[in-house]
Amino acid sequence: MSDRTLSQSRRNSALRPNRNNNIFLNTDLENQLKAFREKAADAMPGSDWTPFEKNRSLPPERADIVIVGGGVVGWSIAYWLKQKEMIRDGVRVLVVERDPTYSQASTVLSAGGIRQQFSLLENIHLSMASADFMRNINEHLSVLNDDPVDLQFNHSGYLFLASEKVAHIMEENYSTQRYAGAKVALLSPTQLKEKCPWINTDGVVLASYGLENEGWFDPWMLLNAFRRKAISMGVYQCFGEVTGFKYTTNTMTTAEGDKVDFRRIKYANVQMPNSLEYQPVECAIVVNAAGAFSGKVAEMMGIGLGLKDTIAGIPLPVEPRKRFIYVVHCPNGPGLDTPFLVDYSGVYFRREGLGGNYIAGMSPEEEEEPETNNLEVDHQFFQKIWPHLAHRVPAFECLKVTSAWAGFYDYNTFDQNGIVGMHPLVNNMFFATGFSGHGLQHSPAVGRAMAELILDGGFKTLDLSAFSFKRIMTKEPMLERNIV
């Protein structure tokens, strides 16, 4: 090698990023930062604080698919993408989650229920497929040399109560559920009293009870099972926040002379927690599974920021809605066979473990929606719930609230149903969001459907095309009448 070639090689080597720590700092700058940290430590003895923190968990520079949101839906999609890949590492998948503790994740703050009792065939089929997955979860998510997955699935079923005003809707829903193959029974007030002697049937005209594939489970166990399995299959995870995208724009002119901008994402910028560092990740596809905050992720691509009455001006109609769950203790309350009861007043409750503990909640009226800038609990709101609980279950007159928590719904303000599929103007951004409280229970089936859509070019096992963004453009809502 000539001196000139050797000199050029050294210059190129000095300019290349230092891959040892997977960060873009050359040797000189790293040494300067090290010296600065040592100087800061000397100035503040006894403190481990430093103004510059190296982050050794930057994501890869390139991924085929970046999933924004590491909740149960995001990790389910990641698992199914790897499950469908033809060769090992044939699809490089990165999951980005901004909350490394999952302390504010909607998945783990939910009530953990699953039910077939919906009014739309798509939702019923999603529940049935997801329940089948959960029953056989270790056939899917077991990891060699790790403990088996135990979802702590309680199969007590859902019990919906209907007043005379809404009994006809329950009957229509029942017909749809039976047509879909779900096993549900309608109960008269007399039959209801025989099944649940502890219940007050005053005002109840009809009840609907799920005979199988319904109940509740541990949300964290399902999330962690998907995550553990996906990582074992080669999925990359990164704790950081997607703060923007770099994209290309292709402008086309319609027959009417209107200009339409079509965008394609080239990079997703991932900001690291507690750091100024960020990593641009080159990618072919982005999946927006950011739950309650997916609307803000969509805005980063200009979705909804265009001119009014144009496609570009239609926002992703998903926003956070805060819901409270209260833990109550009642030693003389309903026993171990207590179902997940949903009263026609909107109040629900289910058993929580043993020893007379229950959780209860209720969705507020539109004008009562709480602020979403925090996860603080409004303990006064329980005063609206308690009279309904005590009326329906007289034993609950003597209950005591022991704790409470709050979580976010990824609330679809358009029709309270999931938005699944690609955006028409951003041809490599897919949505899997807006499930309005039933994303957890549908996550296994939604993940599979998304993987099919991305890798196969269309739905194969369940047709979820009715949940596409198109219905928002055409203003044709898919209204679900059984929202809890």
C-alpha positions in Angstrom: 0.0 0.0 0.0 1.4 3.4 -1.0 1.9 6.2 1.5 -0.8 8.2 -0.2 -3.2 5.3 0.0 -2.3 4.6 3.6 -2.8 8.3 4.5 -6.2 8.4 2.8 -7.2 5.1 4.6 -6.4 6.7 8.0 -8.4 9.8 7.2 -11.4 7.7 6.2 -11.0 5.6 9.3 -11.0 8.7 11.5 -14.2 10.0 9.8 -16.1 6.7 10.2 -18.5 6.5 13.2 -17.3 4.6 16.2 -19.4 1.4 16.1 -18.1 0.0 19.4 -20.6 1.9 21.4 -23.0 2.3 18.5 -22.9 6.1 18.7 -21.7 8.7 16.3 -18.8 10.1 18.3 -15.2 10.0 17.0 -12.4 9.1 19.3 -11.2 12.6 20.0 -14.7 13.9 20.9 -15.2 10.8 23.1 -12.0 11.5 25.0 -13.0 15.1 25.5 -16.4 14.1 26.9 -14.7 11.6 29.1 -12.4 14.3 30.5 -15.3 16.6 30.9 -17.3 14.0 32.9 -14.3 13.4 35.2 -13.9 17.1 35.8 -17.6 17.4 36.6 -17.3 14.4 39.0 -14.4 16.1 40.8 -16.3 19.3 41.2 -19.3 17.5 42.7 -18.0 14.7 44.9 -20.5 12.2 46.0 -22.7 12.7 42.9 -22.9 10.5 39.9 -24.7 13.1 37.8 -23.1 14.1 34.5 -24.3 16.6 31.9 -23.5 14.2 29.0 -24.7 10.7 29.2 -23.7 8.2 26.6 -26.6 6.0 25.5 -25.5 2.5 24.6 -29.0 1.5 23.5 -29.3 3.4 20.2 -31.4 1.6 17.6 -29.9 0.2 14.5 -29.3 2.6 11.6 -31.6 0.6 9.3 -34.7 -1.5 9.7 -37.2 -2.8 7.2 -40.1 -2.1 9.5 -40.2 0.4 12.4 -43.1 -0.1 14.8 -43.9 3.1 16.8 -45.3 1.9 20.1 -44.2 -1.0 22.3 -47.6 -1.9 23.8 -49.3 -5.2 23.3 -50.5 -4.3 19.7 -47.0 -3.2 18.6 -45.3 -6.3 20.0 -48.0 -8.6 18.6 -47.3 -7.1 15.1 -43.6 -7.6 15.6 -44.1 -11.3 16.6 -46.3 -12.1 13.6 -44.0 -10.3 11.2 -41.2 -12.6 12.3 -43.5 -15.6 12.4 -44.3 -15.0 8.7 -40.8 -14.3 7.4 -39.5 -16.9 5.0 -35.9 -17.0 6.2 -34.3 -16.1 9.5 -33.6 -12.4 9.8 -35.3 -11.9 6.4 -37.3 -9.0 7.9 -35.5 -6.6 10.2 -38.1 -5.3 12.7 -37.6 -2.5 15.3 -40.0 -1.7 18.1 -39.7 1.8 19.6 -41.3 2.4 23.0 -40.9 5.7 24.9 -41.7 4.4 28.4 -39.1 1.9 29.5 -40.9 1.2 32.8 -44.3 0.7 31.1 -45.7 2.6 34.1 -48.0 4.7 31.9 -48.6 2.1 29.2 -52.3 1.6 28.4 -51.8 -2.1 28.1 -50.9 -2.7 31.7 -53.4 -0.2 33.1 -56.4 -1.8 31.5 -59.0 -4.0 33.2 -57.7 -7.0 31.2 -61.0 -8.3 29.9 -61.8 -10.2 26.7 -65.3 -10.7 25.3 -67.2 -11.9 22.2 -70.2 -9.8 22.9 -69.8 -7.1 20.3 -72.3 -5.8 17.7 -69.9 -5.9 14.7 -68.9 -9.2 13.0 -65.3 -7.9 12.7 -65.0 -7.4 16.4 -66.6 -10.7 17.3 -64.2 -12.5 14.9 -61.2 -10.6 16.4 -62.2 -11.7 19.9 -62.8 -15.3 18.9 -59.4 -15.6 17.1 -57.6 -13.8 20.0 -59.3 -16.1 22.6 -58.2 -19.2 20.6 -54.6 -17.8 20.6 -54.7 -17.2 24.3 -56.0 -20.7 25.1 -53.1 -22.1 23.2 -50.6 -19.4 24.0 -47.6 -21.7 24.7 -47.9 -23.2 21.3 -47.2 -19.7 20.0 -45.1 -17.7 22.5 -43.1 -20.3 24.5 -39.4 -19.6 24.5 -36.8 -22.4 24.9 -35.5 -22.8 28.5 -37.9 -20.2 29.8 -41.0 -20.7 32.0 -44.3 -21.4 30.3 -46.6 -18.4 29.8 -49.4 -18.2 32.4 -51.9 -15.5 31.5 -53.9 -16.3 34.7 -57.0 -16.4 32.5 -60.2 -16.4 34.5 -63.0 -17.8 32.3 -65.9 -16.4 34.2 -67.4 -14.6 31.2 -69.1 -11.3 30.6 -72.6 -10.6 31.8 -74.4 -7.7 30.1 -77.7 -6.3 31.6 -80.3 -4.6 29.5 -83.2 -2.4 30.5 -86.5 -2.3 28.5 -85.1 0.7 26.5 -82.1 -1.3 25.1 -83.3 -4.9 25.2 -84.0 -5.0 21.5 -80.4 -3.9 20.8 -79.2 -6.8 23.0 -81.4 -9.2 21.0 -80.0 -7.9 17.7 -76.4 -8.2 19.0 -77.2 -11.7 20.2 -78.3 -12.7 16.7 -75.1 -11.3 15.2 -72.9 -13.1 17.8 -74.6 -16.4 17.2 -74.3 -16.0 13.5 -70.5 -15.4 13.9 -70.3 -18.6 16.0 -69.9 -17.1 19.4 -71.5 -19.0 22.3 -73.7 -16.6 24.2 -76.9 -17.1 26.2 -79.8 -14.8 26.8 -81.2 -14.9 30.3 -84.6 -13.7 31.6 -84.7 -11.9 35.0 -85.7 -15.1 36.6 -82.9 -17.1 35.0 -80.5 -14.3 35.9 -81.5 -14.5 39.6 -81.0 -18.2 39.6 -77.5 -17.8 38.2 -76.5 -14.9 40.4 -78.6 -14.9 43.6 -76.6 -11.9 44.9 -77.9 -9.6 42.1 -80.8 -7.2 42.2 -82.8 -7.6 39.0 -84.8 -4.4 39.4 -85.0 -2.7 36.0 -83.4 -5.6 34.1 -85.5 -7.0 31.2 -82.8 -9.1 29.6 -79.3 -10.3 30.2 -76.6 -11.7 27.9 -73.9 -14.1 29.2 -70.8 -15.3 27.4 -70.5 -19.1 27.7 -66.9 -19.4 26.5 -63.9 -17.4 25.3 -64.7 -14.6 27.7 -63.3 -13.4 31.0 -60.1 -11.6 32.1 -56.4 -12.1 32.3 -53.1 -10.5 33.3 -52.3 -7.8 30.6 -48.7 -7.5 31.6 -48.2 -11.3 31.1 -49.6 -11.1 27.5 -47.5 -8.0 26.7 -44.3 -9.5 28.1 -44.9 -12.9 26.4 -45.2 -11.2 23.0 -42.1 -9.1 23.7 -40.0 -12.0 25.0 -40.9 -14.2 22.1 -40.4 -11.5 19.4 -37.0 -10.6 20.8 -36.0 -14.3 20.8 -36.9 -14.3 17.1 -34.6 -11.4 16.3 -36.8 -8.3 16.8 -34.9 -5.2 17.9 -36.2 -3.1 20.7 -35.4 0.5 21.6 -36.5 2.7 24.4 -36.8 6.1 22.9 -39.3 8.4 21.3 -40.0 8.9 17.6 -39.9 12.7 17.3 -40.1 13.1 13.5 -39.7 11.7 10.1 -37.6 12.5 7.0 -39.6 11.8 3.8 -39.8 12.4 0.1 -42.7 14.1 -1.6 -44.1 13.3 -5.0 -46.7 15.8 -6.3 -49.3 14.7 -8.8 -52.1 16.6 -10.5 -55.6 15.2 -10.6 -57.9 15.4 -13.7 -59.5 18.4 -12.1 -56.2 20.2 -11.8 -55.8 19.8 -8.1 -52.3 19.0 -6.8 -51.9 16.1 -4.4 -48.7 15.4 -2.4 -47.8 11.7 -1.9 -45.2 11.2 0.8 -42.9 8.3 1.6 -41.0 8.0 4.8 -37.2 7.5 4.5 -36.1 7.9 8.1 -37.6 7.8 11.5 -35.8 10.0 14.1 -35.6 8.3 17.5 -34.7 10.5 20.4 -33.1 8.7 23.3 -34.5 9.2 26.9 -32.6 11.7 29.1 -30.2 12.5 26.3 -29.6 14.9 23.5 -28.7 11.9 21.2 -31.0 10.8 18.5 -30.7 8.1 15.8 -32.1 8.5 12.3 -33.3 5.0 11.4 -33.6 4.3 7.7 -36.7 2.2 7.0 -39.1 0.9 4.3 -42.3 0.8 6.4 -43.5 2.5 9.6 -46.4 1.1 11.7 -48.1 3.6 13.8 -49.2 1.6 16.9 -48.6 4.4 19.4 -52.0 4.0 21.0 -53.5 7.1 22.6 -50.7 9.2 21.1 -50.9 7.9 17.6 -52.6 11.0 16.4 -49.5 13.1 17.3 -47.3 10.6 15.4 -49.5 11.0 12.4 -49.2 14.8 12.6 -45.4 14.4 12.2 -46.1 13.3 8.7 -48.5 16.2 8.0 -51.6 14.0 8.3 -54.5 16.3 9.1 -52.5 19.5 8.6 -53.4 20.0 5.0 -56.2 22.2 3.5 -59.7 21.7 4.8 -61.9 19.5 2.7 -58.9 17.6 1.3 -57.6 14.2 2.2 -54.5 15.8 3.6 -56.7 17.9 5.9 -58.3 14.8 7.5 -56.6 14.0 10.8 -56.2 10.6 12.4 -59.1 10.8 14.8 -57.4 9.2 17.8 -56.8 11.0 21.1 -56.1 10.0 24.7 -59.1 9.6 27.0 -58.5 9.0 30.6 -60.4 6.2 32.4 -60.4 5.4 36.2 -60.4 2.0 37.7 -61.2 1.6 41.4 -60.2 -1.3 43.6 -62.9 -2.0 46.3 -63.1 -4.5 49.2 -66.3 -6.1 50.2 -66.0 -9.3 52.4 -69.6 -10.3 51.7 -69.6 -9.6 48.0 -70.2 -12.1 45.1 -68.1 -15.3 45.1 -65.6 -16.9 42.9 -68.0 -17.5 40.0 -68.7 -13.8 39.6 -68.7 -12.8 36.0 -67.4 -9.5 34.5 -70.7 -7.6 34.9 -71.6 -4.6 32.8 -74.8 -2.8 33.9 -77.0 -0.8 31.5 -76.0 2.2 33.5 -72.5 1.9 32.2 -71.0 0.8 35.4 -68.9 -2.4 35.4 -67.2 -4.6 37.9 -65.3 -7.9 38.2 -63.6 -9.9 40.9 -59.9 -9.1 41.5 -58.1 -12.0 43.0 -59.4 -13.5 46.2 -60.5 -12.2 49.6 -63.4 -10.0 48.6 -61.6 -7.6 46.2 -63.1 -6.2 43.1 -62.4 -3.6 40.4 -65.0 -1.2 39.1 -65.3 1.6 36.6 -67.5 3.6 34.3 -66.9 5.8 31.2 -67.7 9.4 31.9 -70.2 11.4 29.8 -68.7 13.5 27.0 -69.0 16.7 29.0 -67.3 15.0 32.0 -64.2 13.8 30.2 -61.2 14.5 32.5 -58.0 16.2 31.5 -55.4 14.0 29.9 -52.2 15.8 30.8 -51.6 13.4 33.7 -52.7 10.0 35.1 -54.0 11.3 38.4 -57.2 9.7 39.7 -60.4 11.7 40.4 -61.5 9.9 43.6 -64.7 11.9 43.6 -65.8 10.2 40.4 -66.4 7.0 42.3 -69.3 8.8 44.0 -71.1 8.5 40.7 -70.3 4.8 40.3 -71.1 3.6 43.8 -74.9 4.1 43.8 -75.2 2.0 40.7 -73.0 -0.7 42.2 -75.0 -0.7 45.5 -78.3 -0.8 43.6 -77.3 -3.8 41.4 -75.4 -5.7 44.2 -76.9 -4.8 47.6 -73.8 -6.3 49.3 -71.8 -3.4 47.8 -73.5 -0.9 50.1 -70.7 -1.8 52.6 -67.7 -1.7 50.3 -64.5 0.2 50.9 -62.3 1.8 48.2 -58.7 0.6 48.8 -56.9 1.9 45.8 -57.3 3.2 42.2 -55.5 3.9 39.0 -56.0 5.7 35.7 -55.0 4.7 32.2 -55.5 6.0 28.6 -57.9 4.7 25.9 -56.7 5.3 22.3 -60.1 6.7 21.7 -61.3 6.9 18.1 -63.6 10.0 18.1 -65.0 9.0 14.7 -66.6 5.7 15.6 -64.8 4.1 18.6 -63.3 1.3 16.4 -59.8 0.4 15.3 -58.1 2.0 12.4 -56.1 -0.7 10.5 -54.2 -0.2 7.3 -52.3 2.2 5.2 -52.7 6.0 4.9 -53.7 6.9 1.3 -51.2 9.8 1.1 -48.3 8.3 3.0 -47.8 5.0 1.2 -45.5 3.4 3.7 -47.2 4.3 7.0 -49.6 1.7 8.4 -52.1 2.3 11.3 -53.0 -0.1 14.1 -54.7 2.1 16.6 -57.9 3.7 17.8 -59.4 0.5 19.4 -61.0 2.6 22.1 -60.5 0.2 24.9 -60.5 -3.2 23.2 -57.0 -3.2 21.7 -55.6 -5.5 24.4 -58.1 -8.3 23.9 -57.9 -8.0 20.1 -54.1 -7.7 19.9 -53.2 -11.3 18.9 -55.6 -11.2 15.9 -54.8 -7.6 14.9 -51.1 -8.4 15.0 -51.6 -11.3 12.6 -53.8 -9.3 10.3 -51.3 -6.4 10.1 -48.4 -8.9 9.3 -50.5 -10.3 6.5 -51.3 -6.8 5.1 -47.7 -5.8 5.2 -46.0 -9.0 4.0 -48.7 -10.6 1.9 -50.3 -7.4 0.5 -53.7 -8.2 1.9 -55.7 -9.8 4.7 -55.7 -13.6 4.7 -57.3 -14.9 7.8 -59.6 -12.1 8.9 -60.8 -9.4 6.6 -60.4 -6.1 8.4 -60.7 -3.9 5.3 -63.8 -2.2 6.8 -61.5 -0.7 9.5 -59.3 1.1 6.9 -58.7 4.9 6.9 -61.0 5.1 3.8 -64.2 5.0 6.0 -63.0 8.2 7.7 -62.4 9.9 4.3 -65.9 8.9 3.1 -67.5 9.6 6.5 -69.0 6.1 6.8 -68.5 5.2 10.5 -68.4 1.5 11.7 -70.4 2.0 14.8 -70.0 -0.5 17.6 -72.9 -0.6 20.0 -71.2 -2.6 22.8 -68.6 -0.1 24.0 -67.6 -0.4 27.7 
